[in-house]
């Protein structure tokens, strides 16, 4: 499986309406793009772990999209519904990190 991971922080001055338009564009993309196999959205939590002190404050949310393969990811990125997400994304966020990963066996960490 291929994972498209987006760590993001909304702009502090993002209006509720603009935030809703980003969510609506994302929902539309998830409905319209058939290569998306899994979607997860998570809010960052802080619970006092030592590593939190050294982490940059650059993400409040994680969006994880799963695809069967690289072709599925590419079809997502090329889809017209993704263009709207990208436009809203760029207008709405103060920071973002985007990475793509391919599933491998645990032993590949060696």
N, C-alpha and C positions, 0 to 999 in steps of 0.2 A: 504494500500500500504506500501511497505518497501522501504526505501531510503538508498542507499549506498553513503555516502558523503566523498569526498576526498579533503582535503585542502593541497595544495602543493606549494613548492618553488623550482624552478629549481636550479641546481648548477650554481654558477656564471661562471664557466669555461666550461659549457655545449656547445659543438660545435653545429652549425646549423644542421649538419648531424645527430648527435645523438638526437637532439630535434625532427627532422623530423621522425626519426625511432620510437620514442615514440608515436608521433601522429599517424603514420601509423599503429602501433600495436594496438592502441586504436580503430582506425577506423575499422580495421579488426575484432576486438572483437565485436564491436557494430553490424557489419553486420552478423557475424557468430553465435552469441549467441541469440537464440530466446526468452529467458525469459526477456530480457531487454525491458521495456515498454516505458521508457522516458530517454532522455539524455540531460543534460544541462551543458554547460561549461561557466564559468564566470571569468573575470579578476578582481582582487581587485582594488577598487577605493578609493582614499583618497580625502576628501572634507572638511576637517577642523572640523569634529565632535569631541567633547571632548573625546569620548571613544577611538579614534584612538591613542592618546598619550600613553595610558596604554596597548595597545594591542602589543603582541610580533610580531616581524617582521618574522613570520614563514610561511606565505602563500601569494603567488601572484595569485594563481588560485584556483578555486573550480570546481570540477567535481561532478555532481549529477546524479546518476543512479537510476531509479525507477523500481520496480518489483511488481508483483501482490501479492507476499507473500514470506515468508522465504525460501520456497523450490526454488522459482525462483532465489533468491539471491544465495543460495547454489549451484545451477546448474551453475550460472555464475562463481562463485569462483572455481568450479571444472572443468570448461571447458578448453580444451587445448589452446584455443585462449587467455584465461586469463593468462595462464602461460607466454606467450610472453610479455603481458602488464606488469605483475609483474616484470619480468626480466629487462625490459627497465626502468620501474618505479624506481627500486632500484638503477640503474646505473645513473639515470638522476637528482635525486633530492637531495637537501641539507637538506630538512625537509619535513615531511608529517604528517598529522593527518587524521585518517580514522575512521569513525563512521557509525554505522547502526542504523536507526530509523524506528519505525513502526507508521503509522498514527493513531492518537487517536482523540477523540472529544476534543474541546477546554476546556470543563469543567474538563478534566483530569488534567489540570494545577493546580487545587486547591490543 
